[in-house]
Amino acid sequence: MLKNTDHTLELSPELIQAKADRIICDLGEGNAPYRPRYICPDYELLMEKGCKFLQLDAPKNLYEALNTLLIFYHSVPSITSFPVYLGDLDDLLEPFVLKESRENAKAAMRLFLLNIDRTLTDSFVHADVGPQDSETARILFELTEEMQLAVPNLTLKYDPDITPRDFAALAVKCMMKTSKPSFANHKMFTREWGDKYAIASCYNGLKVCGGGFTLPRLRMYECSLKAKDTEDFLENVLPYYTSIMLKMMDDRIEFLVEKTAFFKSNFLVTEGFVKLDNFTGMFGMVGLAECVNHLLGIKDPKKGFGNNAEADALGLRIMDRLESLVNAHDSKYAAASIISIVYMRKLVLIVMDVKIHLVHVSLLVQSQLSHYKLITLKNSISISQQVLVISSSLKRHGRIHQKLY
């Protein structure tokens, strides 16, 4: 594609070398981004006013609402060319669902989900429900079980003070059969964003009416190969490659905002479905376990990161150091404070185990959540977050299998 071969953005020799050494990865965004990586439109505005560009009036019933959303989704150009956020479907659809018989509402939503699965063929397509109970969410859980569709991903915003126990149990039952919904810590997110936040793409927390400009990632293991020892890694190698990646992010964001047409003329912007100030850059990293084990000379992963107090402590030092480096950076346009993505091939660093108990019939699902720090990027960068999402599924032979995101 042209965006992957274009050289409008001049790459520094240091960045070219870092990419050649597989230390910095742009996750397929290409050399000339023409739209933000993740876009989270304000779908409530669509329900209220319709869309002038797409010649859509505000929907008056469930059938018009579903049709309006399906048309709109195809004009949201996120990184995969598919929408990464479909909206909080219960909030959007509940007023219309309650005006229909349950049978008719379920039949219409069945066609809606089938259309999404067949036309938005990407695993990053994501919808949210909760934390409140709703007939719409209950129907979605039923249909998710019955239809066994891969798309969309689904998250329940969970708050024990708001989410009824029987409703949470329905979500767990659905999760055990389909590996969705996942559960987002609603209290944590509302502390950072207020109520208007989205869980989008591969479980990223972002602002509604905004999103993420870019998401490159730093490969920590490959970084560690450049270090003479742990102190050299912390004081020299990590700061060096962090600065290269931050500069790359700044260049990409500035190009996207100032040179491309997206924030000047795209209807999502001109009609208020997204706003520049609600976007941010996202600093990603991967391979902390391998990085720590290499720096400590540990060959057996079972004796290393996650299983070794010394390795765990070093992991925390590295994350604290990385956070301080990112916090010290000012970004021209990344006004929204957003958690970054932290990718790791192994289990996340275990600092404190927390058991979440959700009862499904007589089954007690005990899911281990491990706390770890995440990085943010904004004008005056400062936030650390803890783990937020877990999705568990029941393997065919009946054992609990956990996946951490």
Secondary structure, DSSP 8 states (H G I E B T S, - for coil): -HHHH---S---HHHHHHHHTTSEE-TT--SS--S-SEEE--HHHHHHH-BTTTTB----SHHHHHHHHHHHHTT---TTSS-S---BHHHHHHHHHTTS-HHHHHHHHHHHHHHHHHHS--TT-EEEE-SS--HHHHHHHHHHHHH----SEEEEEE-TTTS-HHHHHHHHHHHHHHS--EEEEHHHHHHHH-S-EEEETTTEEEETTEEES---EEEHHHHHTT-SSHHHIIIIIHHHHHHHHHHHHHHHHHHHHHTSSHHHH-HHHHTTSS-GGGEE---EEE-HHHHHHHHTT---GGGSTTS-HHHHHHHHHHHHHHHHHHHT---SS--S--B--B--SS----S-EEEEEEEETTEEEEEEEE-----B-SSS--------EEEEEE-TTS-EEEEE-
